[in-house]
């Protein structure tokens, strides 16, 4: 289950990656959706607001993806640290060699 808001969204690496993705993908989407009005200089204030919101979409997608990947990584690391049923804890001193 994914918590509604994870503190991982504020991790600098997550925020930096999301900002880079938003800049790249947001520019592409803005040009595709509004390029003709931008080039013609006929953008309305509402159009510029829409362009701004356009950048939030890739930022959000990148953030969610990064948080899910970090959570999965944490689960995998925790699973690797847990002993399996086949592994029994060694008895104290069993690592000493008899000489």
Backbone bond lengths (Angstrom), bond angles and torsions (degrees), N, CA, C in turn:
res aa  C-N    CA-C-N  psi(-1)  N-CA   C-N-CA  omega(-1)  CA-C   N-CA-C  phi
1 X - - - 1.452 - - 1.526 108.94 -
2 X 1.307 116.73 135.66 1.455 122.60 -178.68 1.530 108.44 -93.80
3 X 1.347 116.51 124.02 1.458 116.75 175.25 1.525 109.91 -65.91
4 X 1.326 115.85 152.04 1.456 120.17 -176.85 1.523 111.46 -57.99
5 X 1.332 116.35 -46.41 1.465 120.36 177.28 1.517 107.47 -131.99
6 X 1.297 116.50 122.71 1.453 122.39 178.73 1.520 109.03 -101.61
7 X 1.332 117.54 141.26 1.469 118.49 175.26 1.527 112.75 -62.82
8 X 1.332 116.69 -15.36 1.462 119.87 178.86 1.527 112.62 -64.52
9 X 1.348 118.05 -21.11 1.468 119.26 -179.61 1.524 111.46 -66.54
10 X 1.334 116.95 -18.12 1.457 120.75 -179.83 1.528 112.53 -97.96
11 X 1.315 116.94 2.19 1.461 119.97 177.58 1.525 108.54 -65.68
12 X 1.342 117.98 131.78 1.473 119.99 -176.47 1.524 114.17 -54.39
13 X 1.329 118.17 -39.47 1.468 119.56 -179.24 1.528 111.30 -66.03
14 X 1.331 117.13 -36.05 1.466 121.05 178.50 1.525 109.85 -68.23
15 X 1.323 116.11 -45.33 1.463 120.44 -178.70 1.534 111.48 -65.80
16 X 1.329 117.05 -40.25 1.465 120.94 179.62 1.527 110.33 -64.61
17 X 1.336 116.54 -46.36 1.472 120.44 179.99 1.529 110.40 -62.47
18 X 1.319 116.82 -42.44 1.468 120.52 -179.74 1.524 111.22 -65.02
19 X 1.327 116.87 -38.90 1.470 120.25 179.22 1.525 111.04 -65.82
20 X 1.318 116.80 -40.22 1.470 120.25 178.41 1.526 110.00 -64.82
21 X 1.317 116.86 -45.20 1.464 120.34 178.96 1.521 111.09 -63.80
22 X 1.338 117.00 -39.96 1.463 120.38 178.98 1.519 110.94 -63.80
23 X 1.333 116.76 -39.38 1.462 119.91 179.90 1.528 111.22 -65.22
24 X 1.311 116.39 -44.16 1.468 120.42 -177.39 1.523 110.92 -71.87
25 X 1.327 116.09 -57.19 1.462 120.57 -174.80 1.529 110.89 -71.62
26 X 1.344 116.75 -37.53 1.458 120.14 179.24 1.519 112.37 -60.71
27 X 1.342 116.54 -41.79 1.474 120.17 176.94 1.530 110.79 -61.60
28 X 1.307 115.69 -43.28 1.463 119.25 -179.23 1.532 110.96 -62.73
29 X 1.326 116.35 -46.51 1.467 120.01 -178.99 1.527 110.42 -66.29
30 X 1.340 116.81 -40.82 1.469 119.95 -179.99 1.523 110.95 -61.90
31 X 1.329 117.05 -41.91 1.468 120.10 179.25 1.531 110.48 -66.89
32 X 1.322 116.35 -41.04 1.472 119.55 179.48 1.529 110.41 -62.78
33 X 1.347 116.64 -45.75 1.463 120.35 -174.34 1.532 113.90 -83.48
34 X 1.328 118.25 -31.68 1.461 120.38 -171.32 1.530 113.71 -129.92
35 X 1.326 117.61 6.07 1.460 120.80 -174.38 1.509 114.43 -54.71
36 X 1.318 117.39 -42.11 1.468 119.55 -177.68 1.527 111.24 -63.08
37 X 1.335 118.19 -38.77 1.462 120.83 178.87 1.534 111.70 -74.60
38 X 1.340 115.78 -34.83 1.475 119.01 178.60 1.523 109.33 -64.75
39 X 1.345 117.47 -48.00 1.469 121.24 -177.55 1.528 111.08 -66.16
40 X 1.332 116.24 -35.66 1.471 119.73 -178.31 1.533 112.04 -80.31
41 X 1.328 116.19 -12.25 1.469 119.52 -178.59 1.515 113.01 73.98
42 X 1.324 116.40 26.54 1.469 120.29 -176.96 1.527 112.47 -111.36
43 X 1.315 116.70 22.77 1.475 119.50 -179.65 1.523 109.90 -71.82
44 X 1.308 115.45 133.03 1.465 120.82 175.19 1.530 108.91 -86.88
45 X 1.318 117.78 164.71 1.470 119.23 175.82 1.535 112.42 -57.14
46 X 1.315 116.79 -37.60 1.471 120.06 177.72 1.524 110.07 -65.35
47 X 1.316 117.27 -37.05 1.469 121.08 177.08 1.515 111.43 -62.06
48 X 1.336 117.24 -41.41 1.462 120.62 178.27 1.524 111.13 -66.73
49 X 1.312 117.24 -35.64 1.478 119.86 175.80 1.523 109.34 -63.26
50 X 1.331 116.29 -41.98 1.467 120.45 177.58 1.522 111.22 -62.16
51 X 1.322 117.62 -38.13 1.463 120.71 177.14 1.528 109.32 -63.06
52 X 1.328 117.05 -43.96 1.463 120.28 177.87 1.510 112.43 -60.21
53 X 1.315 116.66 -43.14 1.469 121.08 178.92 1.524 110.27 -66.28
54 X 1.318 116.72 -31.04 1.465 121.49 178.18 1.524 110.97 -56.34
55 X 1.329 117.37 -36.24 1.463 121.22 -179.41 1.532 112.26 -73.00
56 X 1.326 117.44 -21.84 1.467 119.94 179.14 1.527 112.17 -70.90
57 X 1.320 116.87 -28.42 1.472 119.70 -177.83 1.528 111.59 -63.87
58 X 1.337 120.42 -55.85 1.472 118.01 179.37 1.524 112.68 -66.67
59 X 1.339 117.78 -29.66 1.473 119.86 176.36 1.527 109.72 -62.33
60 X 1.319 116.31 -45.84 1.466 120.98 -179.37 1.519 111.51 -65.96
61 X 1.317 117.21 -44.14 1.466 120.52 -179.72 1.528 110.43 -62.66
62 X 1.315 117.30 -44.18 1.461 120.96 179.54 1.526 111.01 -64.36
63 X 1.324 116.97 -41.56 1.466 120.76 179.56 1.521 110.70 -62.76
64 X 1.315 117.34 -48.27 1.467 120.91 -179.91 1.522 110.39 -60.96
65 X 1.318 116.78 -44.17 1.458 120.88 179.66 1.530 111.17 -61.50
66 X 1.317 117.33 -44.66 1.468 120.89 179.90 1.520 111.54 -64.15
67 X 1.332 116.96 -43.73 1.467 120.39 -179.86 1.526 110.35 -63.45
68 X 1.321 117.55 -44.02 1.469 119.90 178.68 1.528 111.28 -62.69
69 X 1.330 117.09 -40.06 1.470 120.39 178.70 1.532 110.66 -65.33
70 X 1.329 117.59 -42.11 1.464 120.24 179.06 1.525 111.64 -66.10
71 X 1.329 116.46 -38.59 1.466 119.48 177.35 1.525 110.85 -65.13
72 X 1.317 117.86 -42.49 1.463 121.43 177.72 1.517 110.62 -63.70
73 X 1.320 117.00 -41.55 1.456 121.22 177.77 1.530 110.42 -60.12
74 X 1.328 116.72 -42.56 1.464 120.77 178.39 1.519 111.85 -62.47
75 X 1.340 116.85 -41.06 1.469 120.40 177.96 1.523 111.16 -65.10
76 X 1.332 117.34 -40.82 1.463 120.42 179.87 1.525 111.36 -66.03
77 X 1.315 117.00 -42.04 1.469 120.43 178.38 1.516 110.15 -63.69
78 X 1.326 117.32 -42.69 1.465 120.81 178.53 1.525 110.64 -62.96
79 X 1.328 116.87 -39.86 1.466 120.38 179.93 1.524 111.05 -66.37
80 X 1.316 117.37 -36.42 1.464 120.38 179.18 1.527 111.60 -69.28
81 X 1.293 117.18 -27.82 1.464 120.96 -179.17 1.528 112.81 -81.30
82 X 1.323 117.31 -20.24 1.458 121.01 -179.82 1.527 109.77 -78.93
83 X 1.337 117.02 134.68 1.468 118.05 176.25 1.526 109.86 -69.55
84 X 1.311 115.24 144.07 1.461 119.60 177.88 1.519 109.10 -83.75
85 X 1.327 116.99 172.34 1.465 121.29 -179.89 1.522 111.17 -64.17
86 X 1.337 117.51 -29.00 1.457 121.44 -179.26 1.516 112.11 -75.39
87 X 1.314 116.41 -21.74 1.456 120.12 -178.08 1.524 108.85 -93.54
88 X 1.316 115.85 121.05 1.458 119.61 175.60 1.511 107.90 -106.49
89 X 1.310 117.52 143.29 1.460 118.79 179.78 1.524 110.45 -60.69
90 X 1.303 115.11 140.51 1.456 120.48 179.55 1.525 109.66 -71.90
91 X 1.329 115.31 144.06 1.463 119.90 177.37 1.525 109.13 -69.39
92 X 1.322 116.97 145.67 1.464 118.81 179.13 1.530 110.76 -57.00
93 X 1.304 114.99 132.06 1.455 120.34 178.82 1.513 114.22 83.20
94 X 1.321 118.90 -1.02 1.463 119.87 -177.85 1.515 112.19 -73.52
95 X 1.309 117.16 -13.01 1.455 118.93 178.77 1.519 112.14 -85.63
96 X 1.313 117.17 -4.27 1.463 120.99 177.95 1.514 108.80 -82.32
97 X 1.330 117.19 139.26 1.461 120.87 179.71 1.514 108.59 -88.84
98 X 1.334 114.70 141.68 1.469 119.42 173.65 1.510 108.99 -78.61
99 X 1.322 116.05 126.75 1.451 119.26 178.70 1.492 111.29 -117.21
